[in-house]
């Protein structure tokens, strides 16, 4: 019996069980092919109201019970080689056979166990918020996080896009086995790293990354929309948590673009590189980081980052460009004057670039008393209300 037959039989019997693809599977696998489904949680509406309230989210739009699953699916790594990734899918328990779709793209985490398919935290709560309002919701873990192998290519939009598109394909496959025909329009939102990823995913879907998926809405929150600016400010210790972001980014981009041969070339303490293997909890990472950039990076490497050339300069320019297009749907960008991590300035940059391309874009400043983390909790209920009207 094939994997597909086994999973289909399990779904038709009303029970989803964990299963895995045989080791002899074809090397010519289909991107987005569903490999594994594991139940994560089931909540009725009363439980959801309490749960979302515990995560400081407005639960007034809860209408349906939700079943959440962790899926594993086929995708590709940043170099185009086959790999696997995981995601959370959250399904409303209702009679709608053609549910609308939402995608939640999470923010920075160095620990693979912090993502929605594994951990009961803010990202899972965000996914359940949308599902409880009737959306088939997909929350990709990205590459190298969750149960996916390897290292996470941090702030690498191209590979975040391929992993996210393939997660949506896998979610659609699972939905089909449940007898559902999801609306092809995907309402896309995400916070921090996920805000940047939301714009990149929207651009990819509008450009035809999958003919069966369309952009239904775009509402990024506090995204690092101009990484080159944030890198420049971080090198001068001008953003909150800049040392952590820069350490992670330096390690991840070296794996992608070979920026140094040995960690001692970049880090004053070469052991810092090992912190970003996906196995160290965020609290442990922070505990081992210095307070300033001058203490983190060698003088030579810090100067190189302050004055990027070659591949580093080219990749930063590419990363700056995910607001340089004209979405076919209105875009609402949420940020706050109190965000000292990704800065209101970079959200304003995205808004300006979109308007230069004659897009309909609105920038919402949530206030000087709203920090980076609180912005998502305030924005999410407003985004859901807007998606419902869309």
N, C-alpha and C positions, 0 to 999 in steps of 0.2 A: 504494500500500500504506500502510495506517495505521501509526502508531507501535506500537499494540498488536499488530498482526499481525507487524510486524518483530521486536518483542521476543519474542513468543511463538515465532516461528520460530527465533530464536536460541537460546532456552532448550531447545526440543525437540531441537535439534541438539547439545545438550550444551555450548554455548559461549555465554557471556554477553558481549555487546559493548556498547560505549557507544552510545547513541542519544539523540536529543533530539526534543522535541515540535516540530512545524512551527510557524512563526511565525503561521500562519493558524488556529491552534487556537481553539476556541470560547471566548468570554469567560465562558461559563457552565460553567466547569470544575468537576470534582468534587474536593472536598478529599480529600487522600490519594492522588490519582491519581499513579501512578508515571511519571516522565518520562525517567529516565536511570539506567543501571546501569553502573558501572565497577569492574572487578576491582581489589582493593587488595592482598590477600595470600592465600597458601595455605600452610598448615603441616601437616606430619604430626605424630604424637603426640610423637616424639622432639624435633622442633624446638620444639613448644609447651612441653615441659617445660623446655628450655633458655631459651626466650624468657621464660616466666613467672618463672623463677628469676632472670633478669637484671633483672626488675622487682620483685624481692623479694616475689613472690607464691607461696604454697604451691601446687605443681603436682601434689599427690598425687591429685587427683580428675580428672586428664586421662584421658579415655577415647577421644576421637575426634579425627581430623584436622578442620581447620576451613578453610572458605573465607570470606573477608571481602570485602564489596562496599561501595562508596559509592553510595548512591542519591540521586536528586533527585526531589522530589515537590511536588505542589501543596498550599498551605496558605493561611492568611490572616495579615495583619500585625496589630498591636495595635488598629488602627482598623477591622478587618474587611475590608480590601481584599485582593484576590488577590495572592499572592506565591509564591515557591518557597523551599524549604529543603533541606538535605542531612542525611544520617544515615549511620552505619555499620550494616550488618547483617552478622552473623556466623552462618554456618550450619554445624552439625556434619555431617560426612560419614559418615552411617550409614544404616541401613535403616528408621529410624523415620519413617513417613509422617504421624504426628500428633505432632510435637515439642511439648514444653512451651515456653513463651515467657518471656523475661526482658527487662527494660528497664534500661539503665544510663544515669543522668542525671549529667552531668559538673559539675564545680565551676567557679569563676570563671576566666575568661580574657578578656583584652582583645584578644587577637590571633586573628583568624579562622582562621589556619593551625595553631592548637594543638589542634584538636579531633580526635576519633578517626577520622573519615573521611579526614582529610588527614595527620595527624601520627602517627608511630609512637611513642607515649608511654604514660603510665599509663592513660589512658582507653581506648585501644585494647586494652591488656593486660587491663583489667577485662572488656571485652566478650568477648575471646577466652577468658578464664577460664571464663565461663558457657557459651559455645558448646562448648568442649572437653569439658564435662560433659554435653552433649546438648541444650542450650537454643538455640532460635532466638532470637538476641539482637539487640535494636535499641538503638542508642546515638544518639539525636538530637543534632545539632549545635546546635539552637535557631535562632532567627531571626538573620540577620545574621552568622553564623559559618559556618565551612566554605565551601561554594561559594554560600551564600545571599546575595542582594543586601541592600543597606541596612545599617543599624546594629543592633547587638544591644540589645534592650530589657532591660537587666540587672535581675535580681530582679523582673521583672514576671511573676508567676505565671500570670495568665490567658493571655498569649500563649505562655508556655512550655508550658502545657497543650495549647493548640490545635496547636502545632508537634509536640508529642510524640504526641498522639493520631493526628495525620495521618501521622507517621512509622510508627506501628504499623499503620495501615491500608495504607500503601505496602508495608511488609514482608510483610503478609498477602497482598497482591496478588502480590508476587514469589514468595512461597511457593506460591501456587496455581498459578502458571505452572510451578513445579518439580514439580507433582503432590503437594504437601503440604497437609495440613489441620491447621494448628496448633491446639493446645489454646487455647481462648479466654481462659483464665486467664493473667494476666501477673504474673510475679514482679517487683516493682518495688524498685529500690534506687538510690542515688545519693549523692554526697559533696558536702559544703559547699553551694554554691548548688543542687546536684543533690539534696541531702537535703531541702531546702525544696520543691523541685520534685517530689520523689517523693510527698510528702504531698498536694500539690495535684493531681497526676496520679491518685493513688489515689482521692481524693475525687471527681474528675470521672468516672472510670470507674464507680465505685459508683453515681454519680447518673445513669448512663445516657448518657454522652457518645457511646458507640458500643455498640449492642446486641450486637455480636459480640465485644466485649472485656470481660473481667471482671477484678477484682482477685484475684490468686492469693496474693500475699504482699507485705508491706511491711517494708522494713528500711533506713531512712535512716541516713546516717553524717554526724555533725558538721554538721547543717544549721543555718542561721541562722533558727531557727524563730520568733524574736521580733525582727524587724528594728528595731522602735522602740527596744528596749533596746540593741541593738548600735550603732545610730546615736547614741544618747545617750552610750554609753561611748566611742565613737570620737571624738566631739567633745571629750572630755577626755583623749584619747590613752591610753585604757585597754585597747585591744585591739591585738594584733599586726597589722601591715599595715593599720592603720585609715586612714591617709592614702590608700593606693591604693584601698581599698574605697570610701571616701567620695568620692574624685574620680570614680571610674567611676559610682557611683550617682547623683551630682549631675548629671553630663552626661546619663546615660541617662534619668533621670526628668524632666529638663527637656524632652527631646524628646517625652516622653509627656504631660506635665502642664503645660508652659510655666511653669516656676518663675522664670525670669528672661529678660530680653530680650537681654542681651549678656553674654558670659562674664566681662567685667570686673566685673559686679555680684556675681558669686559667687567668682571666683578672683582672688587677688592677682596671679597671672601668667595672663592670659587665654589664653596659648598652650597651657595644659594641656588645654583642651577638645579641641584637635585631636589629642591623643595617643590619644583613645578613638574612633577612626574605624574600628577593626578591622584596620587595616593596619600598626600599630606592634607590634612584638614585645614581649612582657611585660618582657623585660630592658630594653628601651629606655624603656618607660613608667616603670619604677621609677627608672631613672637620672635622669629629669627631674623627679621628684617631691620636694618638700621633706620635712623630717623630722617636722614637727608640723602639727596642724590649724590653729593660729594663723598658720602660714606659708602654708598652702594656701588657706584661705577668707578673704574680707574679713570684718571685724568685724561688719558688718551682716548678712551672710548666715550667718555662724556663729551669731549670736544667733537668727536665724530658724529654723535647724535645731535649735538647742537648745530652742526653744519653738515647735514647729510648730503652725500653725493652718490652717484652710481645707482646700484639696485635699491639701496635704502631710500634714496630720494624718489626714485620712480615708483616704488611700491607705496610710499606715503601719498604721493599724488593720486595714485589709483584709489587708495582708501578714502581720499577726500572727495571722490567723484560720485558718490551714490545718491546725491540729491540733484545731479545734473541730468535731469530727464523730465518729461512731461507726463505724469500719471493721468490716466483717463478718469480717475475718481478724485474727489476732493481729499486733501491731506490735512489732518489736524496734528500739529506737533505740540506735545506737552513738555514743558520744562519749568524751571523756577529760578528766580533771582537768588534764592538761597542754596542752589545747587553748586557746591564747591568742587564736585568731582568732574562732571562733564561740561558744566558751565552753560548758562543761558546763551552765551555768545555763540556756541557752536550750533545750538538749535536755531538761533537767528540766522546764522550762515546758511543752514539747510533751507529755511523758509525763503531767504533771498534768492538762493540758487533755483529753487522750484519756480518762483515767480518770474525769474529771468527766462525760464522756459515756458512761460504763460500757463503754468499750472495753477489750480485753485488751491491755495495753501493758507492755513490759519495757524498762527503761533499763539499758544496760550501760556501765559506766565502765571503759575500757581501761587507766586508770592515770595517775598523775601524771607519769610519764616518757615518755608518749606525746603527741607534738605533733599538730597538725591534720593534716598530711600523712601521718604514719605511721599514724594511726587507720584510714584506708581500707585500707591494706595488711594490717593485722591483722584488720580486720573482714570483709573480703571472703571469705576461706576459710570463716569461720564462717557467714556469710550463705548461701553456696552449700550448705553442709552442711544448714542449716535448710531451704532451699528444696527440697532433694532429699527431705527427710522430709515435706514439706508435701503 
